Each structure stands twice: as structure tokens, then as C-alpha cells.
Amino acid sequence: MKQPYADTRQHILDTASHLIAAKGFSCVGLNEVLQSAEVPKGSFYHYFKSKEQFGQALLEDFFTRYLGFIDALFANTELTARERLLRYWQQWRETQCEGCDDQKCMVVKLSAEVADLSEAMRLTLRDGTERVIGRLADCIAAGNADGSLPALDPLDTARTLYQLWLGASLLAKLHRTECPLEHAMGATKKILSL
């Protein structure tokens, strides 16, 4: 018997998120999403006018959840800002490792794939990553203030670290090894200790 869902739109997004994390946006068809979510085609088009709009909603949902995670982590003032940043990168490392069956970070999974495919999705990714970088910059500024970090330019350092980890995640995926993430952690510790 089909289970009723309190929020069908969210159920479609949650179901598709797992599929797309494993296969990519282009490789997951609408029928696969609908079958996995156990919802009729009409329900999909009630909530999303197109697959592109659906992709945009999927990315917006990802960033809402991800930014919530960052906010909760960075709100823990029992840790220094440096410790909070290192916990963030350690969590990144754990979720992007070789043994993970699907890519937990939609930015890592979809950036190259959808950047030329959909302008709307590209802009959603761009804006979402800017918000992530902003959260990192705020934590770096807090580290400057609490003395746990050296005098670093918060925004420049946040951009550098985020770009470092995106690249390391892609290389870890290509080489099927955690080595790039280990190197990223080492470089991050050096940058945060300058």
C-alpha cells in the first residue's frame, strides 16, 4: 500500500536527491524519480513546471539544508573558531571519501555537469556557494577576533579553502582515493596556522 506523504513536493526532492547524488542530473530521468517516489506524473508537474525548475528546486533545497548544518556547527561557541572550521573540513572529508557510494555534496556532483546545461541551475549553484563561502568567512573573522586564527583576510581565505576542497573532492572522485582530501586537510591546517 502506498504511504501518504505530508509534503509530496519535499518527498519528490528527497527521493531525487539520493538518485542524483549517485548518478548525476542528466542520467536520472523523470520516470525513475516518479517510480522511486511513488508519485504520479501529474504530481511532479503540479510542483515543477520543467526538469530544469525541478533541478533548481533540488539545489535550493540542498543549500537550505547544508547552510543549516553549517550554521549549527559554527554556532557551537564552546569551540574556538579554528576548531569549528577544522570540524567542518573533517566532516567534508568524511562525506566525500572514496567509500561513499554517492556524492553528498551537490556542488561537487553537479557543478561541471549543469553549468553549461542550465543557466538557472548554474546561478543557483553560484549563489549557494557564495553563501557557503560567506559562512566560512564569518567563522574566519570570528577566529581573528577570538585569537584562534592568525590575521587572515576572511573572504579571501574562505574562497581559497572552498576552492581547495572542491578541487580535492573532484580529484578524490577521479582517483578513487582519499589522498587529495588528506592533502587538502594538511594545506588547510597550514593556512589556518599562518
N, C-alpha and C positions, 0 to 999 in steps of 0.2 A: 504494500500500500504506500502511495506517495505521501511523504511527510509535508505538512503545510509549513510555509516559511513566513515568519513575521515580517521580513523585509525581502521581497523577491529580488529587487534590484541589487541589494547588497549580497544576496546569495549568489546571484549570477557573477558578480565581481569577484567574490571569494573563490568560487569554483574555477573561474577562468584564470585567476591569479596563479593557482597551482599548475594549471596546464601550460600557461605561457611561460612561467618560470622554468619549466622543464624543456619546452620545445621552441619557444620564440613566438612572436606575434604572428608572423606570416604563415607559420606552419600549423597554427591552430585555426580550424575552420569553425564557422558559426554552429554547424550541426554538432560538432564534438562538444562545444561548450554547452549547448542546449541539452544534449543527451546526458552529459555528466551532471548538469544542474537539475535535470528532470523538470524542465520548464518548456512550455510550448513556444514556438517561434513568435507568436503574437506578443508574448510577454516581453521578449527581447526588444521588439520594435516599439513596444509601449514605453520603454525606458530609454532606449538608444535609437537614434534615427539612422545610424550607419555604424559600420565596424570601426571607422575612424573615430567617431564620437564615443563609442564604447572604449576604444583604446585610450582616449583622453581621460575618460572617467576612471578607467583602471589605474592610470598613472596618478591622477589626483587622489584616489583612494590610497594608493601606496604611500604617497608623500604625507598624507594626513596621519596615517599610522606611524610612519617612520619618524616624522618630526615629533610626534607624541612620545615615541620611545626616547629620542634624543633629549627632549625637554625633561622627561622623568629622570634620566641618567644624570643630566647636568644640574638638576635641582638638588642633588644629594650634596649638601654643603658640609657633611661630615668628612668628605674627602676634599683634598686640595683640587684646584682646577687641573693641575697636571695629572693627578691620579684619575680624575674623571675623563680627561682626554685619552689617557692610556687604556682605560677600561673600554671606552668607545672603540678604539682601534683594535683592541683584543677581541671584542665582540665581532667586529667586522671580519677579522681573521678567521674566527671560528665559523662564521656563516658562509664564507667564501672558499673554504678549504676544498681540497681535492675530493674528500669523501662525501661532500654534499651532492645529493642527486639532482637537486635543482638549484638554480641561482636565486638566492634570497633577495638580492638587490636588483630591482627592476632597472635601475640606471645602468648597472653593469650589463645586464642581459639585453636591454633594448636600445641603448643609445645609438650604436652604429647601425642597427637594423632599421630603426624608424626615422632617423634623422633625414634621410632622403626620400622616405616613403610618405611622410605626413608632416606638413608644416605645423598643424595644430598640435600633434603629439610632440614634435621637436620643441615647440615653445613651452609646452607643459613640463617636459624634462628639463629644459633650460631654467625655467622659473623655479622648479622644485629643487634643483641642485643649488641654485643661488640661495635659497632659504636654508639648505643644509650648511652651506659654507658660512652663511651669516650666523648660524648657531655655533659653529666651530669658532668663528672669530670672537663671538661674545665670550666663550669659555676661555679663549686665549687671553682676552682682555682681563678677565677675572683672575687669571693666573699671573698676569703682570701686576695686578692690584694686590693679590694675596702673597706675592713673593715666591710662589712655587714655580714660576717660569721666568726666564731672563727677559729683558726688554725686547720683545718681539713685536713687529708690526702685525696686529691681529688679522687683518684681512688678507694681506699678502701670505702670511704663514698658513692661514686656513686654506687658501686657494692651492698653495704648493702641496700641502699634505693631502688634500682631497684628490688632486690630480695624481699624486704619487700612488695613492691607494686604488684609484680607478685603474690606472695602468697595471699595477701589480695584480689586481684581480683578473684582468684580461689575460695577462701572461700566465698566471696560475691555471687558468682555464685552458689555455693553449698547450701548456707543457704538462698539464695534469700532475702538478706538484705544488706543494705549499712553499717552495723556496722563494718565489717572488714576494709572497706575503711576509715571510721571515725577514727578507731584506728590507721591505717597507717598514716593518716594525723597528728594525735596527736604525734605519735612517730617521724615522720619526723620533725615536729616543734621542738621537744626536741633535736634531733640530730643536727639540724642546729643552735641550740642556745647554745650548749655545750661550 
